[in-house]
């Protein structure tokens, strides 16, 4: 799972049935705080310092997932020259955010294009996208990634992350074709760029850590006002009540300011 997916996971939290509108301003404010705090806590941990743990898993441990999706995508990519490196689970999203899924990781014949895909299952969310992501990392620390997700999911995109978001309905081969075209164009415009080689699942996990570090640095550079605006843009259309949306964004900004004020002492907002 690449860090680009954290925006998808973040938006899925808004689909968890917490957005019940109560009568009255005070009730709405309380509900806004609950939603904002849940999103804030999840997103803060995702962008906090320290390593996110990945562990190798067996698909047998995930009976509720869409097995045909994994099998068909694997066969499709094998025909395209990819080989499987392994199946991994993001332990944070499993233990802290409640996502029960795993990521299958494959690599192409050149060992420069990583393919990872998952059935993004959360027991409390009706939205269940099948995400396919292709990533190439370069020796200068930049990344080229192409995945099927909403174009609005661009929260904390560092300058070193060159991302393109295709419709959720895009097939693995469509996404791969676009990624290869983008990669060829990137190398034409940057002839000195050298793609990194990936030969093992450990190589991929190391790349995930490097890209996550870029996301963390990007988010820490944003002001509370910028965080609020990004939150509003991402949540727009997923919260039907404009007043409730504004209240959630306001509560989210307050939590962010509180975290900034207390970061020197190591105290987290309660």
Secondary structure, 3 states (H helix, E strand, C coil): CCCCHHHHHHHHHCCCCCCCCCCCHHHHHHHHHHHHHHHHHHHHHHCCCCCCCEEECCHHHCCCCCHHHHHHHHHHHHHCCCEEEEEEEEHHHHHCCCECCCEEEEECCCCCCEEEEEECCECCCCCCCEEEEEEEEECCCCEEEEEECCCCCCCCCCCCEEEEEECCCCCHHHHHHHHHHHHHHHHHHCCCCCECCCCCHHHHHHHHHHHHHHHHHHHHCCCHHHHHHHHHHHHECCECCHHHHHHHHHHHHHHHHHHHHHCCCCCCCC
